[in-house]
Amino acid sequence: MCDRLDRPSYLFDSGIASCVSFAQSFSTQAGAEFNDNVSKPTTGEQYEIGIKCQRAEIGALVTLSAFQIAQQNTLTTDPADPLFQLV
């Protein structure tokens, strides 16, 4: 499941457009921890901001963006027992 919020770009007369994006994710996990705890769902968030410039006279599209992605509660294999996982 993923929720996403994209704001429309504003296009300047020069051909430069701005963009902003935010997304959230939620995913259940199949796995077992050593102490029989039920695994928490994986959650995440993404933030992005950028600019785009398309110039027809030179046939180019240039984009520049910065983003941050964070994810919580991901499972990894337990090094002590490969049949189980750790958060």
DSSP file with accessible surface (Angstrom, degrees, kcal/mol):
  #  RESIDUE AA STRUCTURE BP1 BP2  ACC     N-H-->O    O-->H-N    N-H-->O    O-->H-N    TCO  KAPPA ALPHA  PHI   PSI    X-CA   Y-CA   Z-CA
    1    1 A M              0   0  157      0, 0.0    25,-1.9     0, 0.0     2,-0.4   0.000 360.0 360.0 360.0 138.6    0.0    0.0    0.0
    2    2 A C  E     -A   25   0A  84     23,-0.2     2,-0.4     2,-0.0    23,-0.2  -0.985 360.0-159.6-145.5 129.1    1.3    3.4   -0.9
    3    3 A D  E     -A   24   0A  89     21,-2.5    21,-3.0    -2,-0.4     2,-0.4  -0.921  19.4-174.2-104.2 135.7   -0.1    6.9   -0.4
    4    4 A R  E     -A   23   0A 139     -2,-0.4     2,-0.5    19,-0.2    19,-0.2  -0.992  16.0-167.0-136.4 138.3    1.4    9.6   -2.6
    5    5 A L  E     +A   22   0A  78     17,-3.5    17,-2.3    -2,-0.4     2,-0.5  -0.968  11.2 178.9-126.3 109.0    1.0   13.3   -2.7
    6    6 A D  E     -A   21   0A  87     -2,-0.5    15,-0.2    15,-0.2    -2,-0.0  -0.964  17.8-146.5-110.5 127.6    2.3   15.1   -5.8
    7    7 A R  E     -A   20   0A 147     13,-2.0    13,-0.6    -2,-0.5    -2,-0.0  -0.739  30.8-103.0 -89.5 138.9    1.9   18.8   -6.1
    8    8 A P  E     -     0   0A 118      0, 0.0     2,-0.1     0, 0.0    -1,-0.1  -0.285  39.8-112.6 -58.7 145.0    1.4   20.2   -9.6
    9    9 A S  E     -     0   0A  61     10,-0.1     2,-0.6     8,-0.1    10,-0.2  -0.470  18.2-132.6 -75.9 151.0    4.4   21.8  -11.1
   10   10 A Y  E     -A   18   0A 146      8,-0.5     8,-1.4    -2,-0.1     2,-0.7  -0.931  19.1-149.2-103.4 124.2    4.5   25.5  -11.8
   11   11 A L  E     -A   17   0A 117     -2,-0.6     6,-0.2     6,-0.2     2,-0.1  -0.852   8.4-153.9 -99.5 116.0    5.9   26.2  -15.3
   12   12 A F    >   -     0   0   99      4,-3.1     3,-2.0    -2,-0.7     4,-0.0  -0.454  30.6-108.4 -80.0 160.4    7.8   29.5  -15.6
   13   13 A D  T 3  S+     0   0  178      1,-0.3    -1,-0.1     2,-0.1    -2,-0.0   0.774 116.9  65.7 -60.5 -24.4    8.0   31.3  -19.0
   14   14 A S  T 3  S-     0   0   55      2,-0.1    -1,-0.3     1,-0.1     3,-0.1   0.560 121.1-104.3 -76.0  -7.6   11.6   30.3  -19.2
   15   15 A G  S <  S+     0   0   21     -3,-2.0    39,-1.4     1,-0.3     2,-0.4   0.480  80.1 131.8  95.6   3.7   10.7   26.6  -19.4
   16   16 A I  E     - B   0  53A  61     37,-0.2    -4,-3.1    35,-0.0     2,-0.4  -0.755  34.8-171.2 -92.3 134.8   11.7   25.8  -15.8
   17   17 A A  E     -AB  11  52A  13     35,-3.2    35,-2.7    -2,-0.4     2,-0.3  -0.969  11.8-144.0-126.4 142.2    9.2   23.9  -13.7
   18   18 A S  E     -AB  10  51A  46     -8,-1.4    -8,-0.5    -2,-0.4     2,-0.3  -0.722  16.8-169.8-100.4 154.2    9.3   23.1  -10.0
   19   19 A C  E     - B   0  50A  26     31,-2.4    31,-2.4    -2,-0.3     2,-0.3  -0.999  10.4-173.6-146.2 146.3    8.1   19.9   -8.4
   20   20 A V  E     -AB   7  49A  73    -13,-0.6   -13,-2.0    -2,-0.3     2,-0.3  -0.997  10.1-179.1-137.5 138.3    7.4   18.6   -4.9
   21   21 A S  E     -AB   6  48A  10     27,-2.7    27,-2.5    -2,-0.3     2,-0.3  -0.999  10.8-179.6-142.8 143.5    6.5   15.1   -3.8
   22   22 A F  E     +AB   5  47A  54    -17,-2.3   -17,-3.5    -2,-0.3     2,-0.3  -0.995  11.2 176.0-139.0 134.7    5.7   13.2   -0.6
   23   23 A A  E     -AB   4  46A   6     23,-2.3    23,-2.6    -2,-0.3     2,-0.3  -0.994  12.8-161.9-139.9 148.1    4.9    9.5   -0.3
   24   24 A Q  E     -AB   3  45A  81    -21,-3.0   -21,-2.5    -2,-0.3     2,-0.3  -0.965   9.9-162.9-125.5 146.0    4.2    7.0    2.5
   25   25 A S  E     -AB   2  44A  50     19,-2.3    19,-1.8    -2,-0.3     2,-0.3  -0.932   9.8-177.3-130.3 155.5    4.4    3.3    2.4
   26   26 A F  E     + B   0  43A  91    -25,-1.9     2,-0.4    -2,-0.3    17,-0.2  -0.962   9.9 169.2-150.6 125.0    3.1    0.4    4.5
   27   27 A S  E     - B   0  42A  69     15,-2.5    15,-2.8    -2,-0.3     2,-0.1  -0.976  28.0-130.8-145.0 129.8    3.7   -3.3    4.0
   28   28 A T        -     0   0  112     -2,-0.4     2,-0.4    13,-0.2    12,-0.1  -0.374  26.2-139.5 -72.4 158.1    3.0   -6.3    6.1
   29   29 A Q        -     0   0   47     10,-0.3     2,-0.6     2,-0.1    10,-0.2  -0.965   5.8-145.7-124.8 139.1    5.9   -8.8    6.6
   30   30 A A        +     0   0  100     -2,-0.4     2,-0.3     8,-0.1     8,-0.0  -0.900  56.2  96.1 -98.6 120.4    5.9  -12.6    6.7
   31   31 A G        -     0   0   37     -2,-0.6     8,-0.6     8,-0.1     2,-0.4  -0.902  57.8-122.3 170.9 163.9    8.5  -13.8    9.1
   32   32 A A  B     -D   38   0B  42     -2,-0.3    53,-2.0    51,-0.2     2,-0.2  -0.989  14.3-144.0-130.5 136.3    9.1  -15.0   12.6
   33   33 A E    >   -     0   0   33      4,-1.2     3,-2.0    -2,-0.4    53,-0.1  -0.569  35.6-104.4 -89.1 162.5   11.4  -13.7   15.3
   34   34 A F  T 3  S+     0   0  140     51,-0.5    -1,-0.1     1,-0.3    52,-0.1   0.867 121.1  50.0 -56.3 -39.3   13.2  -16.1   17.7
   35   35 A N  T 3  S-     0   0   97      1,-0.1    -1,-0.3     2,-0.0    -3,-0.0   0.165 119.5-107.6 -90.2  20.8   10.9  -15.3   20.6
   36   36 A D    <   +     0   0  133     -3,-2.0     2,-0.2     1,-0.2    -2,-0.1   0.686  64.9 156.7  63.3  20.3    7.8  -15.8   18.4
   37   37 A N        -     0   0   82      1,-0.1    -4,-1.2     3,-0.0     2,-0.3  -0.517  47.8-114.1 -69.7 144.7    6.9  -12.1   18.2
   38   38 A V  B     -D   32   0B 133     -2,-0.2     2,-0.1    -6,-0.1    -6,-0.1  -0.647  36.8-110.0 -78.1 135.1    4.8  -11.1   15.2
   39   39 A S        -     0   0   13     -8,-0.6   -10,-0.3    -2,-0.3    -1,-0.1  -0.418  27.9-123.7 -69.1 136.8    6.8   -8.9   12.9
   40   40 A K        -     0   0  130     -2,-0.1    -1,-0.1     1,-0.1     2,-0.0  -0.446  36.4 -95.5 -72.7 153.3    5.7   -5.3   12.7
   41   41 A P        -     0   0   43      0, 0.0     2,-0.4     0, 0.0   -13,-0.2  -0.367  37.9-110.9 -68.3 150.2    4.8   -3.9    9.3
   42   42 A T  E     -B   27   0A  14    -15,-2.8   -15,-2.5    -3,-0.1     2,-0.3  -0.675  40.0-174.4 -79.0 133.0    7.5   -2.1    7.3
   43   43 A T  E     +BC  26  72A  43     29,-1.6    29,-3.0    -2,-0.4     2,-0.3  -0.901   5.4 173.1-125.8 157.8    6.7    1.6    6.9
   44   44 A G  E     -BC  25  71A   8    -19,-1.8   -19,-2.3    -2,-0.3     2,-0.3  -0.991  17.7-153.9-158.9 163.0    8.4    4.4    5.0
   45   45 A E  E     -BC  24  70A  68     25,-2.2    25,-2.5    -2,-0.3     2,-0.4  -0.992   6.7-163.8-140.8 145.1    8.3    8.0    3.9
   46   46 A Q  E     -BC  23  69A  44    -23,-2.6   -23,-2.3    -2,-0.3     2,-0.4  -1.000   2.7-172.2-131.8 132.3    9.8    9.8    0.9
   47   47 A Y  E     +BC  22  68A 108     21,-2.3    21,-2.3    -2,-0.4     2,-0.3  -0.973  12.1 173.9-118.8 138.0   10.3   13.5    0.5
   48   48 A E  E     +BC  21  67A  54    -27,-2.5   -27,-2.7    -2,-0.4     2,-0.3  -0.998  11.3 175.3-146.9 142.3   11.4   15.0   -2.9
   49   49 A I  E     +BC  20  66A 105     17,-2.2    17,-2.7    -2,-0.3     2,-0.3  -0.990  21.0 140.1-141.5 143.8   11.9   18.5   -4.3
   50   50 A G  E     -BC  19  65A   9    -31,-2.4   -31,-2.4    -2,-0.3     2,-0.3  -0.987  37.4-122.0-167.9 177.6   13.3   19.5   -7.6
   51   51 A I  E     -BC  18  64A  84     13,-2.8    13,-2.5    -2,-0.3     2,-0.4  -0.962  17.2-161.6-133.9 152.3   13.3   21.5  -10.8
   52   52 A K  E     -BC  17  63A  96    -35,-2.7   -35,-3.2    -2,-0.3     2,-0.4  -0.983   2.5-169.4-132.9 145.0   13.1   20.6  -14.5
   53   53 A C  E     -BC  16  62A  32      9,-2.8     9,-3.1    -2,-0.4     2,-0.5  -0.981   1.6-174.5-138.4 123.4   14.0   22.6  -17.6
   54   54 A Q  E     - C   0  61A 134    -39,-1.4     2,-0.6    -2,-0.4     7,-0.2  -0.979   2.3-172.9-120.2 121.7   13.1   21.6  -21.1
   55   55 A R  E >>> - C   0  60A  93      5,-2.3     5,-1.8    -2,-0.5     4,-0.8  -0.953  10.1-167.3-117.5 112.7   14.5   23.6  -23.9
   56   56 A A  T 345S+     0   0   92     -2,-0.6     3,-0.4     1,-0.2    -1,-0.1   0.864  85.0  63.9 -66.4 -34.7   13.2   22.8  -27.4
   57   57 A E  T 345S+     0   0  130      1,-0.2    -1,-0.2     2,-0.1    -2,-0.0   0.782 116.2  28.8 -66.4 -23.6   15.9   24.8  -29.2
   58   58 A I  T <45S-     0   0  122     -3,-0.6    -1,-0.2     2,-0.2    -2,-0.2   0.430 105.0-125.6-112.7   0.2   18.7   22.5  -27.9
   59   59 A G  T  <5 +     0   0   70     -4,-0.8     2,-0.4    -3,-0.4    -3,-0.2   0.896  63.7 131.6  61.7  43.7   16.5   19.4  -27.6
   60   60 A A  E   < -C   55   0A  35     -5,-1.8    -5,-2.3     2,-0.0     2,-0.4  -0.954  45.0-161.9-132.3 147.8   17.4   18.8  -23.9
   61   61 A L  E     -C   54   0A 104     -2,-0.4     2,-0.4    -7,-0.2    -7,-0.2  -0.996  17.0-172.4-123.5 121.2   15.5   18.0  -20.7
   62   62 A V  E     -C   53   0A  92     -9,-3.1    -9,-2.8    -2,-0.4     2,-0.4  -0.955   2.3-175.6-117.6 131.7   17.5   18.7  -17.5
   63   63 A T  E     -C   52   0A  86     -2,-0.4     2,-0.4   -11,-0.2   -11,-0.2  -0.962   8.9-175.5-126.8 147.0   16.3   17.7  -14.1
   64   64 A L  E     +C   51   0A 122    -13,-2.5   -13,-2.8    -2,-0.4     2,-0.3  -0.986  17.8 160.8-139.0 125.7   17.7   18.4  -10.6
   65   65 A S  E     -C   50   0A  59     -2,-0.4     2,-0.4   -15,-0.2   -15,-0.2  -0.986  26.2-153.8-146.4 157.5   16.2   16.9   -7.5
   66   66 A A  E     +C   49   0A  60    -17,-2.7   -17,-2.2    -2,-0.3     2,-0.3  -0.980  22.9 175.1-127.7 140.7   16.9   16.1   -3.9
   67   67 A F  E     -C   48   0A 130     -2,-0.4     2,-0.4   -19,-0.2   -19,-0.2  -0.975  21.7-154.4-145.8 160.3   15.2   13.4   -1.9
   68   68 A Q  E     -C   47   0A 124    -21,-2.3   -21,-2.3    -2,-0.3     2,-0.4  -0.996  11.2-170.9-135.8 129.2   15.1   11.6    1.4
   69   69 A I  E     -C   46   0A 111     -2,-0.4     2,-0.4   -23,-0.2   -23,-0.2  -0.986   4.1-177.1-122.8 129.3   13.8    8.1    1.9
   70   70 A A  E     -C   45   0A  33    -25,-2.5   -25,-2.2    -2,-0.4     2,-0.4  -0.988   1.4-174.0-127.2 136.5   13.4    6.5    5.4
   71   71 A Q  E     -C   44   0A 127     -2,-0.4     2,-0.3   -27,-0.2   -27,-0.2  -0.995   4.4-164.9-132.2 137.4   12.2    3.0    6.1
   72   72 A Q  E     +C   43   0A  80    -29,-3.0   -29,-1.6    -2,-0.4    -2,-0.0  -0.878  61.3  20.2-121.5 153.7   11.4    1.4    9.5
   73   73 A N  S    S+     0   0   50     -2,-0.3     2,-0.3     1,-0.2    -1,-0.2   0.857  70.3 165.8  62.9  43.6   10.9   -2.2   10.7
   74   74 A T        -     0   0   57     -3,-0.2     2,-0.3   -32,-0.1    -1,-0.2  -0.684  31.9-126.7 -88.1 142.8   12.7   -4.1    8.0
   75   75 A L        -     0   0   36     -2,-0.3     2,-0.3    12,-0.2    12,-0.2  -0.686  25.7-177.1 -90.2 142.9   13.6   -7.7    8.7
   76   76 A T  E     -E   86   0C  81     10,-2.3    10,-3.1    -2,-0.3     2,-0.1  -0.942  38.2 -89.2-130.8 157.1   17.1   -9.2    8.3
   77   77 A T  E     -E   85   0C  88     -2,-0.3     8,-0.3     8,-0.2     6,-0.1  -0.426  41.7-115.8 -67.9 136.0   18.2  -12.8    8.8
   78   78 A D    >   -     0   0   21      6,-2.5     3,-0.5     3,-0.5     6,-0.2  -0.592  18.2-150.1 -71.2 119.3   19.3  -13.6   12.3
   79   79 A P  T 3  S+     0   0  118      0, 0.0    -1,-0.2     0, 0.0    -2,-0.0   0.809  95.9  53.6 -65.3 -24.4   23.0  -14.5   12.2
   80   80 A A  T 3  S+     0   0   92      1,-0.3    -2,-0.0     2,-0.0    -3,-0.0   0.796 127.6  13.6 -78.7 -27.8   22.7  -16.9   15.1
   81   81 A D    X   -     0   0   46     -3,-0.5     3,-2.2     3,-0.1    -3,-0.5  -0.804  63.5-158.4-151.1 104.2   19.8  -18.9   13.4
   82   82 A P  T 3  S+     0   0  101      0, 0.0    -1,-0.1     0, 0.0    -4,-0.0   0.607  89.3  70.5 -63.1  -9.7   19.0  -18.4    9.7
   83   83 A L  T 3  S+     0   0  147     -6,-0.1     2,-0.2    -5,-0.1   -51,-0.2   0.604  99.8  53.9 -80.4  -9.8   15.5  -19.7   10.2
   84   84 A F  S <  S-     0   0   47     -3,-2.2    -6,-2.5    -6,-0.2     2,-0.3  -0.747  72.6-139.7-121.9 167.9   14.6  -16.6   12.1
   85   85 A Q  E     -E   77   0C  56    -53,-2.0   -51,-0.5    -8,-0.3     2,-0.3  -0.878   4.6-143.6-127.6 159.7   14.7  -12.8   11.5
   86   86 A L  E      E   76   0C  71    -10,-3.1   -10,-2.3    -2,-0.3   -54,-0.0  -0.900 360.0 360.0-119.4 150.4   15.5   -9.7   13.4
   87   87 A V              0   0   87     -2,-0.3   -12,-0.2   -12,-0.2   -15,-0.0  -0.707 360.0 360.0 -88.0 360.0   14.0   -6.2   13.2
